[in-house]
């Protein structure tokens, strides 16, 4: 391979890894400051998962290490550091593939878990306030119904027992389509109940995000494969140059 091509690979590898290094360093500092100064009670109030900052810190630290070897290996023309860089990127790629496989294989488990949680939310409705009748409700299922225009977990009839026991036979207002009607309530016999179910609508909404994440993952994987190829080609070229010298 020509020296010009190898030089181009060298500077592309250095530039990209330098940007990753700066970004990772900033994320490490931000996560460190967050862990040091944010009150646990405030984090709880803001609904920040307890392990999320630690995960980001580990992720950023790993990115810092990889980009360090990429930068130094390219600019110093070090076959050893480039080999380490290629190995670490390959490990990242392998982990991504394994994670993708786990997510795909546990798709049905996710849906079952979602349904269980939504049924818990449904069964926690004990009065009009919980159901959002006359006041806003913080119940996750009620909020989901409001935004996705759906009713019930896997059927609108899921509300029947709650409606009869706690809501005077009425369904939550978020179950009712009031468009083009003056009726502001609905029950099991009403025609203005949303036909769509929340479990199905939520999964469909998530699919859009999964497609975007999947596309990003494929692009990232291609970049990683390219980085491994660049590193291997440069390491071989630099080693050959040193052997000649």
C-alpha positions as CSV (number, residue, x, y, z in Angstrom):
1,X,0.0,0.0,0.0
2,X,1.4,3.5,-0.9
3,X,2.9,5.7,1.7
4,X,0.3,8.4,0.9
5,X,-2.6,6.1,1.7
6,X,-1.0,5.1,5.0
7,X,-0.4,8.7,5.9
8,X,-4.0,9.6,5.2
9,X,-5.1,6.7,7.4
10,X,-2.7,7.9,10.1
11,X,-4.2,11.5,10.3
12,X,-7.8,10.3,9.9
13,X,-7.3,7.9,12.8
14,X,-5.6,10.5,14.9
15,X,-8.2,13.2,14.3
16,X,-11.2,11.0,15.0
17,X,-9.7,9.5,18.1
18,X,-8.6,12.9,19.3
19,X,-12.2,14.1,19.1
20,X,-13.4,10.9,21.0
21,X,-10.7,11.5,23.6
22,X,-11.8,15.1,24.3
23,X,-15.5,14.0,24.4
24,X,-14.7,11.1,26.7
25,X,-12.6,13.3,29.0
26,X,-15.4,15.9,29.3
27,X,-17.9,13.1,30.1
28,X,-15.6,11.6,32.7
29,X,-15.2,15.0,34.4
30,X,-18.9,15.7,34.2
31,X,-19.8,12.3,35.8
32,X,-17.2,12.7,38.4
33,X,-18.5,16.2,39.4
34,X,-22.1,14.8,39.4
35,X,-21.2,11.9,41.7
36,X,-19.3,14.3,44.0
37,X,-21.7,17.1,44.3
38,X,-25.3,16.0,43.6
39,X,-27.3,15.2,46.7
40,X,-28.7,11.7,46.5
41,X,-32.1,13.0,47.6
42,X,-32.0,15.4,44.6
43,X,-31.0,12.7,42.3
44,X,-33.9,10.6,43.5
45,X,-36.3,13.5,43.1
46,X,-35.1,14.0,39.5
47,X,-35.6,10.3,38.9
48,X,-32.0,9.7,38.0
49,X,-31.3,5.9,38.1
50,X,-28.7,5.2,40.7
51,X,-26.4,3.3,38.4
52,X,-26.7,5.5,35.3
53,X,-23.9,7.9,36.3
54,X,-21.5,5.0,37.2
55,X,-22.3,3.3,33.9
56,X,-21.6,6.5,31.9
57,X,-18.4,7.0,33.9
58,X,-17.2,3.5,33.0
59,X,-18.3,3.9,29.4
60,X,-16.4,7.3,29.1
61,X,-13.3,5.9,30.8
62,X,-13.2,3.0,28.3
63,X,-13.6,5.5,25.4
64,X,-10.8,7.5,26.9
65,X,-8.4,4.5,27.0
66,X,-9.3,3.4,23.4
67,X,-8.9,6.9,21.9
68,X,-5.6,7.3,23.8
69,X,-4.1,4.3,22.1
70,X,-5.6,5.3,18.8
71,X,-4.2,8.8,19.0
72,X,-0.8,7.9,20.3
73,X,-0.5,4.8,18.1
74,X,-1.2,6.8,14.9
75,X,0.8,9.9,15.6
76,X,3.8,8.0,17.0
77,X,3.5,5.3,14.3
78,X,3.6,2.6,17.0
79,X,2.6,-0.9,15.8
80,X,2.2,-2.0,19.4
81,X,-0.2,0.7,20.4
82,X,-2.2,0.4,17.2
83,X,-2.5,-3.3,17.8
84,X,-3.8,-2.6,21.3
85,X,-6.2,-0.1,19.8
86,X,-7.5,-2.6,17.2
87,X,-8.0,-5.2,20.0
88,X,-10.0,-2.9,22.2
89,X,-12.2,-1.8,19.3
90,X,-12.7,-5.4,18.4
91,X,-13.8,-6.1,22.0
92,X,-16.3,-3.2,21.9
93,X,-17.7,-4.6,18.6
94,X,-18.1,-8.1,20.1
95,X,-19.8,-6.7,23.2
96,X,-22.2,-4.7,20.9
97,X,-23.1,-7.8,18.9
98,X,-23.7,-9.9,22.1
99,X,-25.9,-7.1,23.6
100,X,-27.9,-6.9,20.3
101,X,-28.4,-10.6,20.4
102,X,-29.6,-10.5,24.0
103,X,-32.0,-7.7,23.3
104,X,-33.5,-9.6,20.4
105,X,-33.8,-12.8,22.2
106,X,-35.5,-11.2,25.2
107,X,-38.0,-9.2,23.2
108,X,-41.0,-11.3,24.4
109,X,-39.8,-11.1,27.9
110,X,-39.7,-7.3,27.7
111,X,-43.3,-7.3,26.4
112,X,-44.5,-9.6,29.2
113,X,-42.7,-7.5,31.7
114,X,-44.3,-4.3,30.2
115,X,-47.8,-5.9,30.5
116,X,-47.2,-6.9,34.1
117,X,-46.2,-3.4,35.0
118,X,-49.1,-1.8,33.2
119,X,-51.6,-4.2,34.9
120,X,-50.0,-3.2,38.3
121,X,-50.7,0.5,37.4
122,X,-54.3,-0.4,36.3
123,X,-55.0,-2.2,39.6
124,X,-53.6,0.6,41.6
125,X,-56.4,2.9,40.6
126,X,-58.7,3.1,43.6
127,X,-60.5,6.4,43.2
128,X,-61.4,9.2,40.7
129,X,-58.2,11.1,41.3
130,X,-56.1,8.1,40.5
131,X,-58.1,7.7,37.3
132,X,-57.7,11.3,36.3
133,X,-61.4,12.1,36.7
134,X,-61.7,15.8,37.7
135,X,-57.9,16.1,38.3
136,X,-54.6,15.1,36.6
137,X,-53.3,11.7,37.4
138,X,-49.7,10.6,37.7
139,X,-50.5,7.0,37.2
140,X,-48.2,5.7,34.3
141,X,-51.0,3.9,32.5
142,X,-53.3,6.9,32.7
143,X,-50.5,9.1,31.3
144,X,-49.8,6.6,28.6
145,X,-53.5,6.5,27.6
146,X,-53.5,10.3,27.4
147,X,-50.5,10.5,25.0
148,X,-51.1,7.4,22.9
149,X,-54.9,7.6,22.7
150,X,-55.3,4.0,23.9
151,X,-57.4,2.2,26.5
152,X,-56.4,-0.7,28.8
153,X,-53.3,-2.9,28.7
154,X,-54.3,-5.4,26.0
155,X,-58.1,-4.7,25.9
156,X,-60.3,-1.8,27.0
157,X,-62.3,-4.3,29.0
158,X,-59.3,-4.5,31.4
159,X,-60.9,-1.5,33.1
160,X,-64.2,-3.3,33.8
161,X,-63.6,-4.5,37.3
162,X,-61.9,-1.2,38.4
163,X,-64.7,0.8,36.8
164,X,-67.4,-1.1,38.6
165,X,-65.7,-1.2,42.0
166,X,-64.1,2.2,42.3
167,X,-65.3,4.6,39.5
168,X,-69.1,4.3,39.6
169,X,-69.1,2.4,36.3
170,X,-67.1,5.0,34.4
171,X,-63.9,4.5,32.5
172,X,-61.0,7.0,33.0
173,X,-61.4,10.1,30.7
174,X,-58.1,9.2,28.9
175,X,-59.9,6.1,27.6
176,X,-62.5,8.2,25.9
177,X,-62.4,9.9,22.5
178,X,-64.3,13.2,23.0
179,X,-63.6,14.5,19.5
180,X,-66.8,15.6,17.8
181,X,-69.0,14.8,20.8
182,X,-70.4,16.7,23.8
183,X,-70.3,13.6,26.0
184,X,-67.5,13.9,28.5
185,X,-67.7,10.4,30.1
186,X,-67.7,6.9,28.8
187,X,-68.3,3.4,30.1
188,X,-68.2,-0.2,28.8
189,X,-71.2,0.4,26.6
190,X,-70.0,3.7,25.1
191,X,-69.0,3.9,21.4
192,X,-66.3,6.6,22.0
193,X,-63.8,4.3,23.8
194,X,-60.4,4.1,22.1
195,X,-60.0,0.7,20.4
196,X,-56.2,0.8,20.5
197,X,-54.5,-0.9,23.5
198,X,-51.6,0.6,25.4
199,X,-49.3,-2.3,25.3
200,X,-49.5,-2.5,21.5
201,X,-49.2,1.2,21.0
202,X,-46.2,1.5,23.4
203,X,-44.4,-1.3,21.6
204,X,-45.1,0.4,18.2
205,X,-43.8,3.7,19.5
206,X,-40.7,2.1,20.8
207,X,-40.1,0.4,17.5
208,X,-39.4,3.7,15.9
209,X,-36.7,4.5,18.4
210,X,-35.3,1.0,18.0
211,X,-35.0,1.5,14.2
212,X,-33.0,4.7,14.8
213,X,-30.8,3.0,17.4
214,X,-30.3,0.0,15.1
215,X,-29.3,2.2,12.2
216,X,-26.8,4.1,14.5
217,X,-25.5,0.7,15.7
218,X,-24.9,-0.5,12.2
219,X,-23.1,2.7,11.2
220,X,-21.0,2.5,14.4
221,X,-20.1,-1.1,13.7
222,X,-19.0,-0.2,10.2
223,X,-16.8,2.6,11.6
224,X,-15.3,0.2,14.1
225,X,-14.5,-2.3,11.4
226,X,-12.9,0.4,9.4
227,X,-10.9,1.5,12.5
228,X,-9.7,-2.0,13.0
229,X,-8.7,-2.3,9.3
230,X,-6.9,1.1,9.4
231,X,-5.0,0.1,12.6
232,X,-3.9,-3.2,11.3
233,X,-2.8,-1.8,7.9
234,X,-0.9,1.0,9.6
235,X,0.7,-1.3,12.2
236,X,1.9,-3.6,9.4
237,X,3.3,-0.7,7.4
238,X,5.0,1.0,10.3
239,X,6.5,-2.4,11.4
240,X,7.8,-3.0,7.9
241,X,9.4,0.5,7.8
242,X,11.1,-0.1,11.2
243,X,12.4,-3.5,10.1
244,X,13.9,-2.0,7.0
245,X,15.6,0.7,9.1
